[in-house]
Amino acid sequence: MTNNNKIQHQKYYVLAAGVISLVVLLGIARFAYTPLIPVMISASVMSDISAGWLATLNYAGYLCGAVLAATIGDLMLKDKLYRAGLITAIITTLAMAFTDNVYLWAFLRFMSGLSSAAGLLIGSGLVLNWLIRNNYRSELGIHFMGMGLGIVFTAIACELMVNQLTWSTQWIVLGVCAALLSIPAWRWLPRPHNGTVHSSGQVLKDKPPSARFFWLMVMSYFCAGFGYVISATFTVAMVERLPGLAGEGQLVWLLLGLTAIPAVIYWDKLARRIGTLYTLLICYLIHIIGIVLPLFSQTLTAAIVSGMLYGATFIGIVGLVLTMAGRFYPTKPAKLMGKLTLSYGVAQIIAPAIAGYMAAQTGQYSAALFMAAIMMVLGTILLLILIYTERHDLKALDA
């Protein structure tokens, strides 16, 4: 087998490792919490307020992971943290089953958030660095399919278990699944190289954006964090509380995930045609429609369409922004990924706690959805300003 054939063969293992790592580190460690919220509330071990605060602490852990990713440049150290994240995800998922102490849950959700950053930021950066270094297209569409697959996996698993197992046993099953899936996620991602030389012999060069571009993108992505987190945390619980829709939350969550799986590939293709930020703008606009739809209709059809629009766009927004960050810094992709995610993560800390209190006071999530929509509109305006004032960086980005 020639060297080129070996690299081509290895590419599939690298991509598979990345996809599976997102199933473990986001699908299970993060997103399993969403379909289990109504199960745990109905078992009287959790309230709306505690659900919101636990989600907030999960995102606080993710934010700390983003800080870590943004400050570390050594690829070998990032590889160690990626593998530590897999172990942490397994332990924190299993441990949720063995206590009903909200303070211990708070610690576990924080640590699972930390492990999520290992997948979404450090793992994504390692995969992108390998692709760029080996002369493959600098896109993470296939990699981010793991987020959608993770949602689908947890939706199907929780639906199969909901009437058969207690909430604690469901956490154990998911923890065992995380352990099994971590084996290929660990073995198939090769150890990185710290050098800056491309496989073709060319030297990889960073091309950082202007300060104005960076801050406009940071603020716009902060707003997207608000739009993302309300639905990511409370979709199943929201649907379960709508008149006549009890028991349909898992279906909406499943369809959301199924939509997310292929969507990121199509966003990548559109970005090649019209540019990254114009594609991101379309994502924002469709995302807003998905958020506000339940405010105007409380039917199952509206809930499904809303979930599918959300699934198609949240993954596009994350994928496009993080790929963009990697293109600006090919030698250390996770560095800018981490900085941008800090803003996204701050929004994810603030929003769930507010939404939990709103739900506790009103018995519904309409006010939280309205808040998320307003923030997304603001983010869209910031994105438009960025597009029309920073054309130099746009040319460098899509070159």
C-alpha positions as CSV (number, residue, x, y, z in Angstrom):
1,M,0.0,0.0,0.0
2,T,1.4,3.4,-1.0
3,N,1.8,6.2,1.5
4,N,-1.1,8.1,-0.1
5,N,-3.3,5.1,0.2
6,K,-2.4,4.7,3.8
7,I,-3.3,8.3,4.5
8,Q,-6.5,7.9,2.6
9,H,-7.3,4.8,4.6
10,Q,-6.4,6.5,7.9
11,K,-8.6,9.5,7.0
12,Y,-11.7,7.3,7.5
13,Y,-10.6,6.2,10.9
14,V,-9.8,9.8,12.0
15,L,-13.2,11.0,10.9
16,A,-14.9,8.0,12.5
17,A,-13.1,8.7,15.8
18,G,-14.2,12.3,15.7
19,V,-17.8,11.4,15.0
20,I,-17.9,8.8,17.7
21,S,-16.2,11.1,20.2
22,L,-19.0,13.7,19.7
23,V,-21.6,10.9,20.3
24,V,-19.9,10.2,23.6
25,L,-18.8,13.7,24.7
26,L,-21.9,15.6,23.6
27,G,-24.6,13.1,22.7
28,I,-24.3,11.2,26.0
29,A,-22.3,13.4,28.4
30,R,-24.3,16.5,27.5
31,F,-27.5,15.8,25.5
32,A,-28.7,12.7,27.4
33,Y,-29.7,15.2,30.2
34,T,-32.4,16.8,27.9
35,P,-34.7,13.8,27.4
36,L,-34.1,12.7,31.0
37,I,-35.2,16.0,32.6
38,P,-39.0,15.2,32.4
39,V,-38.3,11.6,33.6
40,M,-36.5,12.9,36.6
41,I,-39.0,15.7,37.3
42,S,-41.9,13.1,37.1
43,A,-39.9,10.9,39.6
44,S,-39.9,14.0,42.0
45,V,-36.1,14.0,42.2
46,M,-35.7,17.2,40.2
47,S,-37.6,20.5,39.8
48,D,-37.7,23.1,37.0
49,I,-35.4,25.4,38.9
50,S,-32.9,22.7,39.7
51,A,-33.0,21.4,36.1
52,G,-32.2,24.9,34.9
53,W,-29.3,25.3,37.4
54,L,-27.8,21.9,36.6
55,A,-27.9,22.8,32.9
56,T,-26.2,26.1,33.8
57,L,-23.4,24.3,35.7
58,N,-23.0,21.9,32.8
59,Y,-22.4,24.9,30.5
60,A,-20.1,26.4,33.2
61,G,-17.9,23.3,32.9
62,Y,-18.0,23.6,29.1
63,L,-17.0,27.3,29.5
64,C,-14.0,26.3,31.7
65,G,-13.1,23.8,29.0
66,A,-13.2,26.5,26.4
67,V,-10.8,28.6,28.5
68,L,-8.5,25.7,28.7
69,A,-8.6,25.0,24.9
70,A,-8.0,28.7,24.2
71,T,-4.9,28.9,26.4
72,I,-3.1,25.7,25.3
73,G,-1.1,25.5,22.1
74,D,0.7,22.2,22.6
75,L,-1.1,19.6,20.5
76,M,0.3,16.7,22.5
77,L,-1.2,18.1,25.7
78,K,-4.5,18.6,23.9
79,D,-4.4,15.0,22.8
80,K,-4.0,14.0,26.5
81,L,-6.9,16.2,27.5
82,Y,-9.1,14.8,24.7
83,R,-8.5,11.3,26.1
84,A,-9.0,12.5,29.7
85,G,-12.4,13.9,28.5
86,L,-13.5,10.5,27.3
87,I,-12.8,9.0,30.7
88,T,-14.5,11.9,32.5
89,A,-17.6,11.5,30.3
90,I,-17.9,7.9,31.2
91,I,-17.5,8.4,35.0
92,T,-19.8,11.4,35.3
93,T,-22.6,9.7,33.3
94,L,-22.5,6.6,35.4
95,A,-22.2,8.5,38.7
96,M,-25.5,10.4,38.0
97,A,-27.3,7.1,38.8
98,F,-25.9,6.7,42.3
99,T,-27.1,9.8,44.0
100,D,-30.1,12.1,44.1
101,N,-28.1,14.8,45.9
102,V,-28.5,18.0,43.8
103,Y,-25.1,19.3,44.9
104,L,-23.3,16.1,43.7
105,W,-25.3,16.3,40.5
106,A,-24.1,19.9,40.2
107,F,-20.5,18.7,40.4
108,L,-21.1,15.9,37.9
109,R,-22.9,18.1,35.4
110,F,-20.0,20.6,35.7
111,M,-17.4,17.9,35.0
112,S,-19.5,16.5,32.1
113,G,-19.5,20.0,30.6
114,L,-15.7,20.1,30.9
115,S,-15.6,16.8,29.0
116,S,-17.9,18.1,26.3
117,A,-15.3,20.8,25.6
118,A,-12.7,18.0,25.1
119,G,-14.9,16.7,22.2
120,L,-16.3,19.8,20.6
121,L,-13.2,22.0,20.8
122,I,-10.1,19.9,21.5
123,G,-11.2,16.9,19.5
124,S,-12.5,19.0,16.6
125,G,-9.2,20.9,16.6
126,L,-7.2,17.7,16.5
127,V,-9.3,16.3,13.6
128,L,-9.1,19.6,11.6
129,N,-5.3,19.8,12.2
130,W,-4.9,16.3,10.9
131,L,-7.0,17.1,7.8
132,I,-5.1,20.3,7.0
133,R,-1.8,18.7,7.6
134,N,-2.6,15.9,5.2
135,N,-3.9,18.1,2.5
136,Y,-7.6,17.4,2.9
137,R,-10.3,20.1,2.7
138,S,-10.5,22.1,5.9
139,E,-14.1,21.3,6.7
140,L,-15.7,19.5,9.6
141,G,-19.1,18.7,8.2
142,I,-18.7,14.9,8.6
143,H,-17.1,15.3,12.0
144,F,-20.0,17.4,13.3
145,M,-22.5,14.7,12.2
146,G,-21.6,13.2,15.5
147,M,-23.6,15.8,17.3
148,G,-26.8,14.8,15.4
149,L,-26.0,11.1,15.8
150,G,-25.5,11.7,19.6
151,I,-29.0,13.3,19.8
152,V,-30.6,10.5,17.9
153,F,-28.8,7.9,20.0
154,T,-29.9,9.4,23.3
155,A,-33.5,10.0,21.9
156,I,-33.9,6.3,20.8
157,A,-32.2,5.0,24.0
158,C,-34.3,7.0,26.3
159,E,-37.5,6.3,24.5
160,L,-36.8,2.5,24.7
161,M,-36.0,2.8,28.4
162,V,-38.6,5.3,29.6
163,N,-41.3,2.8,30.5
164,Q,-39.0,0.0,31.4
165,L,-36.2,1.4,33.6
166,T,-35.9,3.9,36.4
167,W,-34.2,7.2,35.8
168,S,-31.1,5.9,37.6
169,T,-30.8,2.7,35.6
170,Q,-31.1,4.8,32.4
171,W,-28.0,6.8,33.4
172,I,-26.2,3.5,34.0
173,V,-27.1,2.1,30.6
174,L,-26.0,5.4,29.0
175,G,-22.7,5.3,30.9
176,V,-22.0,1.7,29.7
177,C,-22.7,2.8,26.1
178,A,-20.3,5.8,26.6
179,A,-17.6,3.4,27.8
180,L,-18.0,1.0,24.8
181,L,-18.1,3.9,22.2
182,S,-15.0,5.5,23.8
183,I,-12.8,2.5,22.6
184,P,-12.8,3.5,18.9
185,A,-12.9,7.2,19.7
186,W,-9.6,6.6,21.7
187,R,-7.9,4.1,19.3
188,W,-8.7,5.6,15.9
189,L,-7.5,9.2,16.5
190,P,-3.7,9.2,16.0
191,R,-1.3,11.2,18.2
192,P,-0.7,14.6,16.7
193,H,2.5,16.3,15.6
194,N,3.5,19.7,17.0
195,G,5.3,20.8,13.8
196,T,4.0,23.4,11.3
197,V,4.9,21.5,8.1
198,H,2.2,20.3,5.7
199,S,2.4,16.7,4.4
200,S,3.3,18.3,1.0
201,G,6.3,20.0,2.6
202,Q,4.7,23.5,2.7
203,V,4.7,25.4,6.0
204,L,1.3,25.9,7.7
205,K,0.7,29.6,8.3
206,D,-1.9,31.3,10.6
207,K,-3.8,34.3,9.2
208,P,-5.5,35.9,12.2
209,P,-8.6,38.1,11.5
210,S,-8.7,41.8,12.5
211,A,-9.7,42.8,16.0
212,R,-13.0,44.3,14.7
213,F,-13.8,41.0,12.9
214,F,-13.0,39.0,16.0
215,W,-15.1,41.1,18.4
216,L,-18.1,41.3,16.1
217,M,-18.0,37.5,15.7
218,V,-17.6,37.0,19.4
219,M,-20.7,39.1,20.1
220,S,-22.8,37.5,17.4
221,Y,-21.8,34.0,18.6
222,F,-22.8,35.0,22.1
223,C,-26.3,35.8,20.9
224,A,-26.3,32.4,19.0
225,G,-25.5,30.8,22.4
226,F,-28.8,32.1,23.8
227,G,-30.7,30.8,20.8
228,Y,-29.1,27.4,21.1
229,V,-29.2,26.7,24.7
230,I,-32.9,27.1,25.5
231,S,-34.0,24.5,23.0
232,A,-31.0,22.3,23.7
233,T,-31.9,22.1,27.4
234,F,-35.7,22.2,27.5
235,T,-37.0,20.9,24.1
236,V,-38.4,17.7,25.5
237,A,-39.8,19.3,28.6
238,M,-41.4,22.1,26.5
239,V,-43.2,19.7,24.2
240,E,-44.4,17.5,27.2
241,R,-46.2,20.5,28.7
242,L,-48.1,21.5,25.6
243,P,-51.8,20.6,25.6
244,G,-52.3,17.1,24.2
245,L,-48.6,16.5,23.5
246,A,-47.6,14.6,26.6
247,G,-45.4,11.7,25.5
248,E,-44.4,13.3,22.2
249,G,-41.2,15.1,23.5
250,Q,-38.9,12.2,22.6
251,L,-40.3,12.1,19.1
252,V,-39.5,15.8,18.5
253,W,-36.0,15.3,20.0
254,L,-35.4,12.3,17.7
255,L,-36.4,14.1,14.6
256,L,-34.3,17.1,15.7
257,G,-31.3,14.8,15.8
258,L,-32.1,13.1,12.5
259,T,-32.3,16.5,10.8
260,A,-29.0,17.6,12.3
261,I,-27.0,14.6,11.0
262,P,-26.9,15.5,7.3
263,A,-27.5,19.2,7.7
264,V,-23.9,20.2,8.4
265,I,-22.8,18.6,5.2
266,Y,-25.2,20.8,3.2
267,W,-24.1,23.9,5.1
268,D,-20.5,23.1,4.1
269,K,-21.5,22.8,0.5
270,L,-23.4,26.0,0.6
271,A,-20.5,27.8,2.2
272,R,-18.3,26.8,-0.7
273,R,-20.7,28.5,-3.1
274,I,-21.7,31.7,-1.3
275,G,-19.1,32.0,1.5
276,T,-18.9,31.1,5.2
277,L,-20.5,34.2,6.7
278,Y,-23.4,34.5,4.2
279,T,-24.2,30.8,4.9
280,L,-24.0,31.6,8.6
281,L,-26.5,34.4,8.1
282,I,-29.0,32.1,6.5
283,C,-28.5,29.7,9.5
284,Y,-29.3,32.5,11.9
285,L,-32.5,33.5,10.1
286,I,-33.9,29.9,9.9
287,H,-32.9,29.4,13.5
288,I,-35.0,32.3,14.5
289,I,-38.0,30.9,12.7
290,G,-37.5,27.6,14.5
291,I,-37.4,29.3,17.9
292,V,-40.5,31.4,17.5
293,L,-42.8,28.8,15.7
294,P,-44.0,27.3,19.0
295,L,-45.1,30.8,20.1
296,F,-47.6,30.9,17.3
297,S,-48.8,27.3,17.2
298,Q,-48.8,24.6,19.9
299,T,-49.6,21.7,17.6
300,L,-47.5,18.6,17.3
301,T,-46.7,19.6,13.6
302,A,-45.4,23.0,14.8
303,A,-43.3,21.3,17.5
304,I,-41.8,18.9,15.0
305,V,-41.1,21.6,12.4
306,S,-39.6,23.8,15.1
307,G,-37.4,21.0,16.3
308,M,-36.2,20.1,12.8
309,L,-35.4,23.7,11.9
310,Y,-33.5,24.0,15.2
311,G,-31.6,20.7,14.5
312,A,-30.7,21.8,11.0
313,T,-29.3,25.2,12.0
314,F,-27.7,24.9,15.5
315,I,-25.3,22.4,14.1
316,G,-24.6,24.5,11.1
317,I,-23.9,27.5,13.2
318,V,-21.5,25.6,15.5
319,G,-19.8,23.8,12.6
320,L,-19.3,26.9,10.4
321,V,-18.0,29.0,13.2
322,L,-15.5,26.4,14.5
323,T,-14.3,25.5,11.0
324,M,-13.8,29.2,10.3
325,A,-11.7,29.5,13.5
326,G,-9.6,26.6,12.3
327,R,-9.0,28.2,8.9
328,F,-7.7,31.3,10.5
329,Y,-5.3,29.3,12.8
330,P,-4.4,26.0,11.0
331,T,-1.4,25.3,13.3
332,K,-3.5,25.5,16.5
333,P,-7.2,25.4,15.5
334,A,-8.6,25.0,19.0
335,K,-7.0,28.3,20.2
336,L,-9.5,30.5,18.4
337,M,-12.2,27.9,18.7
338,G,-11.9,28.2,22.4
339,K,-12.0,32.0,22.4
340,L,-15.2,32.1,20.3
341,T,-16.7,29.4,22.5
342,L,-16.1,31.5,25.6
343,S,-18.8,33.9,24.4
344,Y,-21.1,31.1,23.3
345,G,-20.5,29.4,26.7
346,V,-21.3,32.5,28.8
347,A,-24.7,32.7,27.1
348,Q,-25.2,29.1,27.9
349,I,-24.6,29.7,31.6
350,I,-27.0,32.6,31.8
351,A,-29.9,31.4,29.7
352,P,-30.9,28.0,31.3
353,A,-31.0,29.4,34.8
354,I,-33.3,32.3,33.6
355,A,-35.4,29.9,31.6
356,G,-35.8,27.6,34.6
357,Y,-37.1,30.4,36.8
358,M,-39.4,31.6,34.0
359,A,-40.9,28.1,33.6
360,A,-41.3,27.7,37.4
361,Q,-43.2,31.0,37.6
362,T,-45.4,30.6,34.5
363,G,-45.6,26.8,34.0
364,Q,-44.4,27.2,30.4
365,Y,-41.4,28.2,28.3
366,S,-42.9,30.9,26.0
367,A,-41.0,33.8,27.7
368,A,-37.7,31.9,27.4
369,L,-38.3,31.3,23.7
370,F,-39.1,34.9,23.2
371,M,-35.9,35.9,24.9
372,A,-33.9,33.5,22.8
373,A,-35.5,34.9,19.6
374,I,-34.6,38.5,20.5
375,M,-31.0,37.6,21.2
376,M,-30.8,35.7,17.8
377,V,-32.2,38.8,16.0
378,L,-29.4,40.9,17.7
379,G,-26.8,38.3,16.6
380,T,-28.1,38.5,13.0
381,I,-27.7,42.3,13.0
382,L,-24.1,42.0,14.3
383,L,-23.4,39.4,11.6
384,L,-24.7,41.8,8.9
385,I,-22.4,44.5,10.3
386,L,-19.5,42.1,10.2
387,I,-20.2,41.0,6.6
388,Y,-20.4,44.6,5.3
389,T,-17.5,46.1,7.1
390,E,-14.8,43.3,7.1
391,R,-14.6,42.3,3.5
392,H,-10.8,41.9,3.7
393,D,-11.1,39.1,6.3
394,L,-14.0,37.5,4.3
395,K,-11.7,37.1,1.3
396,A,-9.0,35.5,3.4
397,L,-11.5,33.2,5.1
398,D,-13.0,31.8,1.9
399,A,-9.8,31.9,-0.2
